[in-house]
Amino acid sequence: MEFYDRKSELAELERICDLSFSDHSRMTVITGRRRIGKTSLIVKSVENTPTVYLFVGRKNESTLCAEFAPEIARALDVFVPDEIRTFRSLFRYLMELATRRNFNLVLDEFQEFLNINESVYSDMQNIWDMYRLKSKMNLIVSGSVYSLMQKIFQDKKEPLFGRADNIIKLSAFDIATLKGIMHDYRPEYANDDLLAMYAFTGGIPKYVELFCDNRMLSVDEMIKFMVRENSSFIDEGKHLLVEEFGKNYATYFSILSAISGGINTQPEIEATLGGKSIGGHLKRLIEDYDLIVRVRPLLAKGGTQSVRYEIEDNFLRFWFNYFDRHRSLIEIKNFVGLQTIIREDYPTYSGRILERYFKQQFAESHEYRDIGSWWETKGSHHEIDIVALRLGKNKAVACEVKRQKKNFKPDLLAAKVEHLKHKVLPKYAVEMRCLSLEDM
C-alpha cells in the first residue's frame, strides 16, 4: 500500500529538521500504539536528508554497538573506531560528529534500552545536555511500548524528562483517509464495507494495509481473511498488550474482555471478576496505557457516579469480543465456526460501531464544541445516541443511529429530546436527525 495521510506530521518533522540543521540539535519523540505507522512516517520524513537509522533490538549492548558501527559508517561515510562498544561512547561520538555536520539520528524501539542497559538514558541526558546547543543533529526516537515511552519522557523521576523538544503521538487514519483508501482499492465499495474496515481496523495503518494488499475489502472477505489458520490477526491483541502489562496481564485482559462485551461500569466489571477491586487497574488503563476512556453523559458534572468505560481502539474492541472470547474455537481450528459467529453478529456489532463512526465524523468536521451521548443518570431510561453542541451558538444536534432508516422512530426521539432540553439544554434549539449507513 502506498503512503497515505500524515501531511501535518510530515510538515512538523520537516520544520523540526530545518531548525535542527540551521540552529541547534532537537530531540523529537514519536509515540503511538504498535502498527500505527511510526517507522513508516520517520523513514518518509528523512528520505532526502543524511540519516543514521538504528533499530534497538533486545541484544547485548556490545553486540548492538558492533552492529550499529557499520550502519553509521555506511550512512555518513565516516570511520567509526573499533573500540566503541558502549552506547554511551557511540552517542558521544555521534554528538561530536554533529558539531561538524548535519544529519538525522533515528533510534527505533528506544524503550528496549530498559532491557539492555537502563543507564543509557542518564548517559544520553548528560551527553545531550553537553552537546545540544553546539551541534546540529535531528534526533528522532520512537518506541512501540506506549506506557514505557511515556515513562521515559514524561515521568519527572526519569533522566530524559523534559529533554524532548517535541512529542508527536500518532493517531489512526481519519475517516476521509479511510474513504480515500477504499476508493483507490475498491471504487465500487458499499458503505457497509467502509464500516467493516472501520470496525475491524479502527483505521490502524498496518491492518488497513493487510486488507488492501490482499484485496480483501468487502465485509465477508475481511472476515474470512482475519479468521483463518495462520492469520496474523488471531494473536495480535495478545502480542500488542502482554509487553505493555507485563506478567500480571491476566486481570487487565479480563477487564478489557468485560468492557468489550458491554459490561462497562466498575461495579459490573468487579462482579464479573468475582468481586475483585479494580479501581487501580482502571486508572492505569486510562492514564498509563491509553486503552480505555471514562465516559459520562454529555454535560454531566465531573463527580457524577454515572460512568461507563469504553475501549478506545476499535481493533482491540473487536479482538477481545471475538478472538479472545472464542479462543476455544481457535484452539480446535474451527475457523468456519468463528466466521459464522462474527458474520451473524455483525449487524448488531457494527450498529454500535456506527455510532462511534458518526461521533468521529462530527469531531472531524470541526463544527462542534462538545460531542457525546446522553442518558438519564437515574429514574427513567431516556438515552440519546449522539448529542453535539455547535460552536458559539445555542444550537445542538440530537441523533439516533440506526443501520437502516426504516427502524427509526421519530416520535420516540422527539420525546427524548424534550426531556433532554428540560434537563440540560433549556435554552438550546435542538435539531433531530436519524443517521444510518446511507449517511456515511
C-alpha positions in Angstrom: 0.0 0.0 0.0 1.3 3.5 -0.8 1.9 6.1 1.9 -1.3 7.8 2.9 -2.1 10.9 5.0 0.3 12.3 7.7 0.6 15.6 5.9 0.6 17.6 9.2 3.1 15.3 10.9 5.4 15.4 7.9 5.3 19.2 7.8 6.1 19.3 11.5 9.0 16.9 11.2 10.3 18.9 8.2 10.1 22.1 10.3 12.0 20.5 13.2 14.6 19.1 10.8 15.2 22.6 9.4 15.6 24.0 12.9 18.0 21.2 13.9 20.2 21.8 10.9 20.2 25.6 10.9 20.2 26.3 14.7 21.0 23.5 17.1 20.1 19.9 17.8 16.5 19.0 18.6 15.0 15.8 20.1 11.7 14.5 18.8 9.7 11.6 20.4 7.2 9.8 18.3 4.8 7.6 20.2 1.7 5.6 19.5 0.5 2.0 19.6 2.1 -0.8 17.6 1.1 -0.9 13.8 0.3 2.8 13.8 3.0 3.7 11.3 5.7 5.3 13.3 8.6 3.9 11.4 7.0 4.5 8.0 6.4 8.1 9.0 10.0 8.6 10.2 11.5 6.9 7.1 9.3 9.1 4.8 10.3 12.3 6.7 14.1 11.7 6.4 14.3 10.2 2.9 16.0 13.2 1.3 18.5 14.0 4.1 21.5 12.2 5.6 20.2 9.7 8.1 21.5 7.1 10.6 18.7 4.7 11.3 19.4 2.4 14.3 17.0 -0.3 15.4 17.4 -1.1 19.1 17.0 -4.9 19.3 17.0 -6.8 22.5 20.7 -7.8 22.4 23.8 -7.5 24.5 24.9 -3.8 24.4 28.4 -4.6 23.0 26.8 -6.7 20.2 24.3 -4.0 19.4 27.0 -1.3 19.1 29.1 -3.6 16.9 26.1 -3.8 14.6 25.5 -0.1 14.7 29.1 0.9 13.7 28.9 -0.3 10.1 25.4 1.3 9.7 26.8 4.6 10.8 29.9 4.3 8.6 27.7 3.5 5.6 25.1 6.2 6.2 27.6 9.0 6.8 30.7 7.8 5.0 32.8 8.0 8.2 35.2 5.8 10.2 33.8 4.5 13.4 36.5 3.4 15.9 36.5 -0.3 16.6 37.0 0.3 20.4 33.5 1.8 20.7 31.5 -1.0 22.5 29.0 1.0 24.7 26.1 3.1 23.6 27.4 5.9 25.8 30.6 6.1 23.7 28.7 5.7 20.4 26.2 8.5 21.3 29.1 10.8 22.3 30.9 10.1 19.0 27.7 10.9 17.1 27.1 14.2 19.0 30.7 15.2 18.4 30.3 14.4 14.8 27.1 16.6 14.7 29.2 19.6 15.7 30.8 19.4 12.3 28.0 18.2 10.0 24.2 17.9 9.9 22.3 14.6 10.0 19.3 12.8 11.4 19.7 10.1 14.0 16.8 7.7 14.4 16.6 5.4 17.4 13.7 3.0 16.8 12.3 0.8 19.7 14.0 3.1 22.1 12.4 1.6 25.1 14.4 -1.6 24.6 17.4 0.0 26.4 15.4 -0.6 29.6 16.1 -4.3 29.0 19.7 -3.8 27.7 21.2 -1.2 30.0 18.9 1.3 31.8 21.8 3.6 32.5 21.8 4.5 28.8 19.1 7.1 29.5 21.1 9.0 32.1 24.2 8.8 29.9 22.3 10.2 27.0 20.9 13.0 29.2 24.4 14.1 30.2 25.8 14.0 26.7 22.7 15.6 25.2 22.9 18.5 27.7 26.6 18.9 26.9 26.4 19.0 23.1 22.8 20.1 22.2 23.5 23.8 21.7 26.7 23.3 19.8 25.7 20.5 17.4 23.2 20.2 14.6 21.6 16.8 14.9 17.9 16.0 14.3 17.4 13.2 16.9 14.2 11.2 16.5 13.3 8.4 18.9 10.3 6.1 18.8 9.0 3.1 20.5 6.1 0.7 20.3 5.5 0.1 24.0 3.4 3.2 24.7 3.5 3.0 28.5 7.3 2.8 28.6 7.8 5.6 26.2 5.5 7.7 28.4 7.5 6.8 31.5 10.9 7.6 29.8 10.0 11.0 28.7 7.1 12.2 30.9 7.9 10.8 34.3 9.6 13.6 36.4 11.9 11.0 38.0 13.4 9.8 34.7 16.7 11.3 33.4 15.2 12.2 29.9 12.2 14.1 31.4 11.9 17.5 29.8 14.6 16.7 27.2 12.2 16.2 24.3 11.6 19.3 22.3 8.6 17.8 20.6 6.4 14.8 21.3 4.2 13.6 18.4 1.5 11.0 19.2 0.3 9.3 16.1 -3.4 8.5 15.7 -5.2 6.2 13.3 -6.2 7.3 9.9 -9.2 9.7 9.9 -12.4 8.9 8.1 -11.6 10.9 5.0 -8.3 9.0 4.5 -10.1 5.6 5.0 -12.7 6.6 2.4 -9.8 7.6 0.0 -8.1 4.3 0.5 -11.3 2.3 0.0 -12.0 4.3 -3.2 -8.5 3.6 -4.5 -8.6 -0.1 -3.9 -12.3 -0.9 -4.3 -14.0 2.1 -6.1 -17.4 0.3 -6.0 -17.3 -0.3 -2.3 -20.5 -0.2 -0.3 -20.9 1.8 2.9 -21.1 -1.4 4.9 -17.6 -2.3 3.6 -16.3 1.0 4.8 -18.0 0.5 8.2 -16.4 -3.0 8.4 -13.0 -1.6 7.6 -13.5 1.0 10.4 -14.9 -1.6 12.8 -12.2 -4.2 12.2 -9.1 -1.9 11.9 -10.1 1.3 13.6 -8.0 3.0 10.9 -4.7 1.4 12.1 -2.5 1.6 9.0 -0.9 -1.8 9.2 -4.3 -3.6 9.4 -5.7 -1.5 6.6 -2.6 -2.3 4.5 -3.1 -6.1 5.0 -6.7 -5.9 3.7 -5.7 -3.7 0.8 -2.6 -5.6 -0.3 -4.6 -8.8 -0.2 -7.6 -7.2 -2.0 -9.9 -8.3 0.9 -12.3 -5.3 1.1 -15.9 -6.5 1.4 -17.4 -7.4 4.7 -17.3 -11.1 4.0 -13.8 -11.0 2.5 -12.4 -9.2 5.5 -14.0 -11.7 8.0 -12.6 -14.7 6.0 -9.1 -13.1 5.8 -9.0 -12.4 9.5 -10.4 -15.7 10.7 -8.2 -18.4 9.1 -5.3 -20.6 10.0 -2.1 -18.7 10.5 -3.8 -15.3 10.4 -1.8 -12.6 12.0 -5.0 -11.2 13.5 -5.6 -14.2 15.8 -2.9 -13.4 18.4 -2.4 -9.7 17.5 -4.2 -8.4 20.6 -2.1 -10.5 22.9 1.1 -9.5 21.2 0.1 -5.9 21.5 -0.7 -5.9 25.2 1.4 -8.5 27.0 4.5 -6.4 26.8 2.6 -3.3 28.0 1.1 -5.1 31.0 3.9 -7.5 31.9 3.4 -10.8 33.8 0.2 -9.6 35.5 -1.7 -9.1 32.3 -4.5 -11.6 33.1 -6.5 -9.1 35.2 -6.2 -6.4 32.6 -7.3 -8.8 29.9 -10.3 -9.8 31.9 -11.3 -6.1 32.4 -10.9 -5.4 28.7 -12.9 -8.5 27.7 -15.7 -7.5 30.0 -15.8 -3.9 28.6 -15.8 -5.2 25.0 -18.8 -7.3 25.9 -20.9 -4.4 27.2 -20.1 -4.8 30.9 -18.9 -1.3 31.3 -19.4 0.1 34.8 -17.0 -0.5 37.6 -19.5 -2.4 39.8 -20.5 -4.7 36.9 -16.9 -5.4 35.9 -15.9 -6.1 39.6 -18.8 -8.5 39.9 -17.7 -10.3 36.7 -14.2 -10.7 38.2 -15.6 -12.3 41.4 -15.7 -9.1 43.5 -12.0 -8.1 42.8 -11.3 -4.4 43.3 -10.2 -2.9 40.0 -10.1 0.9 40.7 -6.3 1.0 40.3 -6.4 -1.2 37.2 -9.0 1.1 35.5 -6.9 4.2 36.4 -3.8 2.7 34.8 -5.7 1.6 31.7 -6.7 5.2 31.2 -3.6 7.1 32.3 -0.7 4.8 31.7 -1.8 2.6 28.8 -4.2 4.9 27.0 -6.5 2.0 26.2 -9.9 2.9 27.7 -11.8 6.1 28.3 -14.2 7.2 31.1 -17.5 8.2 29.5 -20.2 10.3 31.2 -23.5 11.7 29.9 -22.9 14.9 27.9 -22.8 18.0 30.2 -22.7 15.8 33.3 -20.6 17.2 36.2 -17.2 15.6 36.8 -18.2 13.9 40.1 -21.2 12.1 38.6 -21.4 8.5 39.5 -22.9 7.6 36.1 -19.7 6.5 34.5 -19.1 4.0 31.7 -15.8 2.7 30.4 -15.1 2.1 26.7 -12.1 0.6 24.8 -10.7 3.4 22.6 -9.2 1.2 20.0 -11.7 -0.4 17.6 -9.4 -3.3 16.7 -8.9 -4.2 20.3 -12.6 -4.0 21.0 -13.2 -6.4 18.1 -10.3 -8.7 19.1 -11.5 -9.1 22.7 -15.1 -9.6 21.6 -14.3 -12.4 19.1 -10.7 -13.7 19.1 -10.3 -13.7 22.9 -13.8 -14.6 23.8 -13.9 -17.6 21.4 -10.4 -18.8 21.9 -11.7 -22.4 22.3 -12.8 -22.4 18.7 -9.4 -21.2 17.5 -7.7 -23.9 19.6 -9.6 -26.6 17.7 -9.1 -24.8 14.4 -12.8 -24.3 13.9 -12.3 -21.1 11.9 -15.6 -21.7 9.9 -17.5 -21.6 13.2 -15.9 -18.4 14.3 -16.5 -16.8 10.9 -20.2 -17.8 11.3 -20.4 -16.2 14.8 -18.9 -12.9 13.5 -21.0 -12.8 10.4 -24.3 -13.4 12.3 -23.4 -10.9 15.0 -22.1 -8.3 12.5 -25.4 -6.3 12.1 -25.7 -5.8 15.8 -22.0 -5.3 16.5 -21.5 -2.9 13.6 -24.6 -0.9 14.6 -22.8 0.0 17.8 -19.6 0.9 15.9 -21.7 3.1 13.5 -22.5 5.4 16.4 -18.7 5.7 17.1 -18.1 6.4 13.4 -20.6 9.3 13.4 -19.2 10.8 16.6 -15.8 10.8 14.9 -17.2 12.3 11.7 -18.8 15.1 13.8 -15.5 15.7 15.5 -13.5 15.8 12.3 -15.9 18.4 10.8 -14.7 20.9 13.5 -18.2 22.4 13.8 -18.9 21.3 17.4 -17.5 22.1 20.8 -18.8 19.0 22.6 -19.9 15.6 21.3 -21.1 12.7 23.3 -24.1 10.5 24.3 -26.7 11.5 26.8 -28.6 9.2 29.2 -30.6 9.7 32.3 -28.4 9.1 35.4 -31.3 7.8 37.4 -35.0 7.4 37.2 -36.3 6.9 33.6 -34.3 5.3 30.9 -34.1 8.1 28.4 -31.0 7.8 26.2 -29.8 9.5 23.0 -27.0 8.1 20.9 -25.3 11.3 19.9 -25.7 14.9 21.1 -23.4 17.5 19.6 -23.3 21.2 20.7 -22.4 23.6 17.9 -19.6 26.1 18.2 -20.6 29.6 19.5 -24.4 29.1 19.3 -27.2 27.8 21.5 -27.7 25.1 18.9 -27.4 21.3 19.2 -28.0 18.2 17.1 -29.5 15.1 18.6 -29.2 11.9 16.6 -30.5 8.3 16.7 -28.1 5.9 14.9 -29.7 3.0 13.0 -28.1 0.8 10.4 -31.4 1.1 8.4 -33.5 4.3 8.4 -36.7 2.2 8.4 -36.1 1.3 12.1 -36.1 4.9 13.2 -39.0 6.1 15.3 -39.1 9.9 15.1 -41.8 10.4 17.8 -39.7 8.5 20.3 -36.6 10.7 19.6 -38.8 13.8 19.9 -39.9 12.7 23.3 -36.3 12.1 24.4 -35.2 15.5 23.0 -37.9 17.3 25.0 -36.6 15.5 28.1 -33.0 16.4 27.2 -34.0 20.1 26.8 -35.8 20.2 30.1 -32.8 18.6 31.9 -29.7 20.1 30.5 -30.3 22.2 27.3 -33.2 24.6 28.2 -32.1 27.4 26.0 -31.0 25.3 23.0 -32.6 24.8 19.6 -32.1 21.1 19.0 -32.1 19.6 15.5 -33.2 16.0 15.3 -31.6 13.5 12.9 -31.5 9.8 12.1 -28.1 8.7 10.9 -27.8 5.4 9.0 -25.4 3.6 6.6 -26.6 5.8 3.8 -25.3 8.9 5.7 -21.7 7.7 5.9 
